[in-house]
Amino acid sequence: MVQLGNDWDELLAPEFEKDYYKRLRAFLKAEYSRYDVYPDMYHIFTALKAVPHAAVKAVILGQDPYHEPNQAHGLCFSVMRGVPQPPSLQNIFKELKSDLDIEPPTHGCLTAWAKQGILLLNTTLTVRRAQANSHRGQGWEIFTDEVIRLLNEATHPIAFILWGSNARQKKKLLTNPIHGIFESAHPSPLSAYNGFFGSRPFSRVNAFLEKNGISPIDWRVPEEED
């Protein structure tokens, strides 16, 4: 039984009992036993464990986890300290510098963002080593659709940051007019110049939050652990 340790447990309890999730669980059991799969099974739900539903201020929605060793740890686009920044994350920090003049950190761990209520969620929560999108279509999209639906029902405004086509497909679930939607191309080197660079998501999100009487996000990524 999945235990998230916050209000997501009650909200998502029905999902864990559905047939599609049981099939997904069986698929994952086989995958983890046969292949290198990321993140490790104890970090699959790190994003949901880190930010309760009631505390979500913003959502950054990615595609699927990094698929090289030691990178993925359950927060989209984030890597643990000591792990080189992947190209997509480097581009995120470049846009952050351009948008808010915040200097890129020397590491790539985004837990400081999660602590401020940013849900760093991928549309698919696991991946096989060196095979991007290898767990697509196994049920994770149904699960993360439900997460987005539950957030859409929130009574407080939330900023949804949708990067890339996989994330942007979730836009149709965002029907509550109190929320803000900020979408662009993916920060991957393959697409960053097609609309990610110059999209200014960080300042735009903060303007949306402040307009709604919500404290803005401090987008700086501290060098030292909090």
HELIX and SHEET records of a PDB file:
HELIX    1   1 TRP A    8  PHE A   16  1                                   9    
HELIX    2   2 ASP A   19  ARG A   34  1                                  16    
HELIX    3   3 MET A   41  HIS A   43  5                                   3    
HELIX    4   4 THR A   46  ALA A   50  1                                   5    
HELIX    5   5 HIS A   53  ALA A   55  5                                   3    
HELIX    6   6 PRO A   87  LEU A  100  1                                  14    
HELIX    7   7 THR A  111  ALA A  114  1                                   4    
HELIX    8   8 TRP A  140  ASN A  152  1                                  13    
HELIX    9   9 SER A  165  ARG A  168  1                                   4    
HELIX   10  10 GLN A  169  LEU A  173  5                                   5    
HELIX   11  11 ALA A  192  ASN A  194  5                                   3    
HELIX   12  12 PRO A  201  LYS A  211  1                                  11    
SHEET    1   A 2 VAL A  37  TYR A  38  0                                        
SHEET    2   A 2 VAL A 127  ARG A 128 -1                                        
SHEET    1   B 4 ILE A 118  ASN A 122  0                                        
SHEET    2   B 4 ALA A  58  GLY A  62  1                                        
SHEET    3   B 4 ALA A 159  TRP A 163  1                                        
SHEET    4   B 4 GLY A 180  SER A 184  1                                        
END                                                                             
